[in-house]
Amino acid sequence: MADSGGTDGLISAEDGRDEEAERAARDRRLAAWRGSERTLARGAAQGRIGERLARLAAAPPAGYDPDAGVDLYGDGVVEELERRVAGLLGTESAAFFPTGTMAQQIALRCWAGRTGNPLVALHPLAHLEMHERDAYRTVSGLRSVRTTDRPRLPTAEEIRDLDEPFGTLALELPLRDAGFVLPRWDELVAVVEAARERDAVVHFDGARLWESTVHFGRSLPEIAALADSVYVSFYKSLEGLSGAALAGPESLVAEAKAWRHRYGGTLFQQWPAALSALAGLDRELPRLPSYVAHARIVAGALREAFAADGVGWSRVHPEVPHTHQFQVWLPYPARTLDEAGVRLAEETRTTLFHRWHESGPPGLAVTEVTVASPALDWTADDVMTAAAAFLDRVREIAAADG
């Protein structure tokens, strides 16, 4: 017993030191990012409460009436947001949800009840599989069949060849964990038609659908019209505080609102999130095409910088970004790349990359790059200069580590 107690004490002390070290590293990263004068995008983690409140007060949504009452259980400004989203997507109705995970789960549950089929066809890299803790299985008792194992959206042939009848085809547009990739418009149309041939409904996980219009060359209503239901996010690209919407036929949305109540998603007051979402629709939505265009300049400059620096292996994926987000792969440990990024920010007040992860082949690390309004004044030369400075620090750290 004495030995066991001593071991537990050592483990606890070591765990405490690890947690303290991680907190210190996180604080250092945030301080470096917040102190940067130049960055490609400012993530939510870099924000401060006072700054967000001041920004919302300084740039309220169009038509905002400060004398209007707050919402109670989703009326008022929340209903205005729902009407706005339905109008933008060209759907009959829309419902506000506190999280996209809740919106997605309820959509799939409703469709399973209507089709009588609990099987959902989806990609193994989809958000539903990767980031929702198997909610569609554990909460709603649904099952899945993989559409394809390739790091892209499925083809029409793959949908036709699935060996089980499925009730719903769920498509994430863009597919984030594969590199924010999208199919061509004709490919998407063909996939939807293939699902219809199999008597299935189609649900779009459109958390980042807002910025997909450039790649497709189609409007939001044209894209949304392909699906039976669409989920969109307000914080991923529109810089809202939180929240999502599920859009589709009026009868589906009414049923979804009933389930929203059962899931605990009809909050007493949601006006801060709704106001920030409306402000994002006013301010960020019109700018997204310019972010997508500039992301292609940034991606090209990074490729050129890596080649000029003689990096043994690197990848910007997709080479021409489909949206304003893409992946960068480099042949160094994530901790080396993280440290290089922090040093670059501390020493030059420039943030080029954020966190890196070793989620692919051994010896490679990946990061996600987002190009937003802070990046618009970066030229290709600016990107190449920052990339060269970043790689200088990578080599310094790698040499010191032996």
Disulfide bonds with the S-S distance in Angstrom:
none
